[in-house]
Each structure stands twice: as C-alpha cells, then as structure tokens.
Amino acid sequence: MGFRMAKRSSAKPMIGIYSGSGCGKTYSALLLARGFIGPEGKIGMIETEAGRGEAYADIIPGSYGCESLRDNFGPKEYEKKIKIAEKDGIDALIIDSASHEWEGAGGVLSMAEANRANPKIPQRQIWTQPKVDHNRHFILPLMQTPIPLVIVCMRGKFPLIEFKDDRGKKQMKKSEVPVPIQSDQILFEMFIHGWIDDDHRFRGTKYTRPDLRDVLIDKQRISIETGQALARWSAGDEVKPKDSGIIGDVLAMIERADSKAALKEIGAEVKSMSLVAADAERARAAYIAREKELS
C-alpha cells in the first residue's frame, strides 16, 4: 500500500489523570468524555473502586456504562474489559482506576511478590512475567484500541523529597505534587497527563503539542466544554484560546516594573495566574524584554 500522508485526526488521544482521594478525577474524566463524544455518544467505565465510579450516573448527561472489576486486578482482566468495551461500541473509555492493575490484588506487584515467594523462580526472573503481562495485556491494548478517547485515572501519592534547610543540612519533606500509583513508564504513553488539585483544577504535567495547553488548560477545572475543545482539536480544527481577560493588565504590570527586584515579584505573581498558553507566552516574552531593558 505504501506510505500515506499523516493527519492529526489519526492521533487518538489517551489522557492520564491522577490525584489524591476526593479531588475529582472521576468526575473530571466523565465531563471530559461527555464533551468529547457529544450527548449521544457512549461512555464506558472500567470501574475498580467498589462502585464509587457509578456515583455520578444521574449527574452526567446521558449517563454512562460500567464494567466492574473485583478481587482480581491482573493485566489480563483489564484486557478482557477493554475488549468488551470495543465490542459494545464504546466511544470514550475511562479506566477508573489503573492503580489497581499495579498494586491491587492479582496486579503486577502481587504477581512479583508471588514469584518472590516461589523457591523455584530465580531472583532475576521475579519481575519478568509480571512486566511482560503488564505491557502485553494492559499497556498494548490501551495503545491499540480503536476507541476514539481513552482516559486513564490513577490514584496519586505524595512522595518524600529531599531538600536542604537554611543551614545546608539535608532534610526530607512530603512533595506538594503527586505522582501516579502505576508503573514509572505509564506516563510516557499519555498524550496529555496531569493531576487534579484540592480545588478540583487540572494541573498539566505533559502536553504532546504546545497548542494542547489551550485545550486542557492548566489551573482550570475540566468541563464538558474542555471535552468539546479536545474533540475539535482531534478533528484537525484550530482551537482558539479563550481570552483570559487579564493579559493587558499583565503586560502593563511588566512594563511598569522599575527595577529587577520589582520585575521578579511581578513574575512570581504572573506565574500564579491561570493564563492560557498564548497569553503566558506573551507575558514571558514581555518579561524577558523588560529584564533586558533594566540590565
């Protein structure tokens, strides 16, 4: 057949969302899915959270279907559910949550621990089959599914990180940014990923393309409109960023800075604002220009 011309619409988005308990990753995923596929599309959820994923059935327009996983969260069990979703004609699939595939009963860590307890399995082979199953029966089906949108929800944890105190002594503290409970490599497979903070806002940590920052906007809550914007982007349309309404004031603040110290304070304030990508880039360029003028 030969090569064909690449087109953006062939790049099916897989979105990773993670957070601590109660921050709204499941609800955010459902809103994103509904906006992406429209009011008539079929949302399917592979639900592992003892039924909690069904709590929004009467809130999400058009509701959604569920396939529950209980007791055994091995990679092959997830693969079976993904195949059911494909057979049922699901338009947007939500995995809630993928953390069970890693640390749940029958999951990857459980498989490795069972191997460790088996005297017939050499130490060097403890992780071999669990990793093969993880990649072959969980990651690969997610990557190759024809379902137009896949959203992978994961539990988040806040690891301890090292820092130096005022005396230069090494100390440990809990990170303010969570990491997903899953394999270290899973985020590499995501089109976009980020976490949900305590105010239910999306905090983007990876965007495959810069213009996707205008779709899932950092420090803003995910909504049905977010899903609609993602659908337009996936169809190859331009997604025009919403005017934040404050970029003019931001540029004026930067221009008025009369010292490097004042400019630095303004820069810190601007970083805390929820600017869309285009406005953030304009502010960054203005900051650099003003910094040179003050040198």
Beta strands, then each sheet from edge to edge (+ up, - down):
strand 1: 14-19
strand 2: 43-47
strand 3: 65-68
strand 4: 92-96
strand 5: 149-157
strand 6: 160-164
strand 7: 170-174
strand 8: 179-180
strand 9: 192-196
strand 10: 202-207
sheet 1: 3+ 2+ 4+ 5+ 1+ 9+ 10-
sheet 2: 3+ 2+ 4+ 5+ 8-
sheet 3: 6+ 7-
end
